[in-house]
């Protein structure tokens, strides 16, 4: 595995709570196609309406008799608000610092590209470029809970070549290789911690109550000059590798099932660390992150020429995300934060209606279970159970070219978050809009 640079500058008095937020909540993405978005990704591994099926099931490539290409993107607009509460929030208000943040989850565009190439009646190959994981949340620089708020971002891209084999008229098999590039960024600020450190310094008789002297002392010891000062900064990238397999069972041309599995991917970010565990000195360190494995069962049934039924159930092995731990060059632990995520399930159902030769309509419903235990929930991305309501359509421009559009509303509800002495109420929804182009050569 090729290592990249990780830079970490940490406030010694708050290293554990600041750096432990790099990946402190669920960060899975489902947006691998616009076609699937229209039916809430129900039956995604068995539908095979265009090349985007490759994002879920390589075995489905055996259904194609011509070269096919699909490309597009889904625009994600989350509306998540977080409001501080309790004594620490009251302290922040007394210091004139904001305790409420609106729209903390950043808008994002999730692109994807797929190409399927039949080789003969039994074999097919293809390439998918998409993502399964990512997040981005941003708080004000002067937010009162700066040690746990700030900016947290993870971007990944999966380059996924695949091969498929049709064993007989009922069974097809597929397999692929996954090269995943990940880029991460974490920034934290001092918030109420800064004034607390100044007040603590003022207790020293040597300063004689001189606020400026106390502030200068804090700056010398920690590098902080105010509530907006950066308490932690982490940036880094790396490549990780995994594999995926798929099985497709065809009872006949109108009834199909798919079973797929995508392996976990291990990433290692290496760089520098400074904090309490190293007596304030900068030392080499590394941080490991596992992107969880995913298994999915999909079903597709063409009940009559105009209507098709889709359904699916997805399992994500979040239990592999037990902790965040940074190790020094000597193997000693620099910091450690338990996560203890639970494995999670996603269930979905959808319909497709062939209105006429040019228009195909879709609708779907899904329920996403959060893997984050209440005890370790974070405001970096305050994860909750979600219900999806989706609509979509395809317009056939010609026999070879079609365009997909889809819209989804995600209902997220509200949760309480308690993190390192800070208490919050968080809640919000999300809106997704997608476009996709499909072409058969």
C-alpha positions, 0 to 999 in steps of 0.5 A, spaced: 500 500 500 502 506 498 503 511 504 501 519 503 502 524 508 498 525 514 499 532 518 496 533 525 497 539 529 494 538 536 492 542 542 495 538 548 490 539 553 484 536 548 488 531 543 483 525 545 477 529 544 479 533 538 482 528 534 477 522 535 472 525 530 476 523 524 471 518 522 466 518 528 459 517 525 456 513 519 459 515 512 456 510 507 453 513 500 448 509 496 448 514 490 451 509 485 446 511 480 440 515 478 436 510 475 436 506 482 435 513 486 428 513 482 426 506 486 430 507 492 435 503 490 430 497 490 433 491 486 439 494 484 443 488 483 438 484 479 434 490 475 440 491 469 436 497 466 443 500 464 450 499 465 450 502 472 448 495 475 455 494 475 455 499 481 452 493 485 453 486 481 458 484 476 454 478 474 449 482 471 453 484 465 452 477 462 445 480 460 448 485 455 449 483 448 451 490 446 457 495 449 453 500 454 455 506 457 452 510 463 455 516 467 452 521 471 451 524 478 447 525 484 446 532 488 445 531 495 442 537 499 442 535 507 439 540 511 441 538 518 441 543 524 445 542 531 443 546 537 447 546 543 444 545 550 446 545 557 451 548 562 456 548 557 452 551 551 450 557 557 457 558 558 458 559 550 453 564 550 456 568 556 462 568 552 458 571 545 460 564 541 454 561 537 451 555 540 447 553 534 449 551 527 444 550 521 446 546 515 452 543 518 452 537 513 455 540 506 452 539 499 455 535 495 455 532 488 456 524 487 459 522 480 459 515 477 461 512 470 460 505 468 462 501 461 460 494 460 463 490 454 460 483 452 466 479 450 462 473 447 455 469 449 458 467 456 463 472 458 463 480 459 468 485 462 466 492 465 469 498 469 465 502 474 468 508 477 464 511 483 464 511 491 461 508 497 463 512 502 464 520 504 462 525 508 463 533 509 460 537 515 462 544 517 461 548 523 463 556 524 470 557 526 468 560 533 463 555 535 463 554 542 464 547 541 470 548 537 474 542 540 468 537 537 465 541 532 469 544 526 470 541 519 470 533 518 471 531 511 472 524 507 472 523 500 473 516 496 473 514 489 473 506 487 476 504 481 472 497 480 474 493 474 470 487 473 469 480 469 462 476 469 461 469 466 454 466 464 455 458 467 448 456 464 441 459 462 440 460 470 446 462 473 451 468 472 457 469 476 461 476 477 468 478 480 471 485 481 477 488 484 477 495 488 482 500 488 479 505 493 483 512 494 481 516 500 482 523 502 481 526 509 481 533 512 479 534 520 479 541 523 478 543 530 478 550 534 478 552 541 471 554 542 470 555 550 476 551 551 480 558 550 477 562 555 477 556 560 485 556 559 486 563 560 481 563 566 486 558 569 492 561 567 489 568 571 489 563 577 497 564 577 499 569 582 505 571 577 500 574 572 497 579 578 490 578 574 493 581 568 489 578 562 494 580 556 499 576 560 495 570 561 493 570 554 500 570 552 502 565 556 496 560 553 499 562 546 506 560 548 504 553 551 498 551 546 499 556 540 492 558 541 490 566 540 482 566 541 476 561 540 477 561 533 484 558 533 485 551 530 486 546 536 487 540 531 488 539 523 489 533 520 489 532 512 491 526 509 490 521 503 491 513 501 490 508 497 486 501 499 484 495 496 479 490 496 474 485 492 467 484 490 463 478 487 456 477 485 451 471 483 445 472 479 439 467 478 434 467 473 428 463 473 426 466 466 427 473 463 422 476 467 424 474 474 431 475 477 435 475 484 442 477 485 446 476 491 453 480 492 458 482 497 463 487 497 469 486 501 472 491 507 478 496 505 483 497 510 486 504 509 492 507 513 494 514 514 501 516 516 504 522 519 506 526 525 502 527 532 503 532 537 499 531 544 499 529 551 501 522 549 508 525 547 509 530 552 507 536 547 513 533 542 512 532 535 512 524 533 511 520 527 504 516 528 499 512 523 492 512 523 488 506 521 481 506 518 477 500 515 471 501 510 466 496 512 464 490 507 457 490 504 452 484 502 446 485 498 440 481 496 436 484 490 430 481 487 426 483 480 420 481 477 416 483 471 409 482 473 406 484 466 409 488 460 408 495 463 410 493 470 416 491 474 417 490 482 423 491 485 426 489 492 432 489 496 436 488 503 443 490 504 447 489 510 453 493 512 459 490 517 460 496 521 462 492 527 469 492 524 469 500 526 470 499 533 475 504 535 480 510 532 487 509 534 493 512 533 500 509 534 507 511 534 513 509 531 515 505 537 508 501 537 505 505 543 498 508 543 498 516 542 490 516 542 484 512 542 477 513 541 472 507 542 466 507 536 463 500 537 458 501 531 453 496 530 452 492 523 446 495 520 440 494 515 437 497 509 431 495 506 427 497 500 422 496 495 420 500 488 416 499 482 417 501 475 412 503 470 413 503 462 408 508 460 410 508 453 415 507 448 419 513 450 417 514 458 419 509 464 417 512 471 419 509 477 418 510 485 421 507 491 421 507 499 427 505 503 429 505 510 436 506 513 438 503 519 443 507 523 449 503 526 451 509 531 450 507 538 447 513 542 453 512 547 458 514 541 454 519 537 458 525 534 456 531 531 461 531 526 455 527 522 449 526 527 447 520 524 440 517 525 435 512 522 432 515 515 426 513 511 427 514 503 421 517 499 423 517 491 421 518 484 424 517 477 423 517 470 427 515 464 426 518 457 428 514 451 431 519 446 433 514 441 434 506 441 441 507 443 440 514 448 436 515 454 436 520 460 434 518 467 432 523 472 430 522 479 428 526 486 429 523 493 426 526 500 430 523 506 426 524 513 431 523 518 428 525 525 431 528 531 436 525 536 440 528 542 448 528 542 452 528 548 460 528 546 466 530 551 462 534 556 458 538 550 450 536 549 446 537 543 440 536 539 440 535 532 435 533 526 434 534 519 432 532 512 436 531 505 434 532 498 437 528 492 437 530 485 440 526 480 441 526 472 444 520 468 446 519 461 445 511 458 448 509 451 448 503 447 453 502 442 
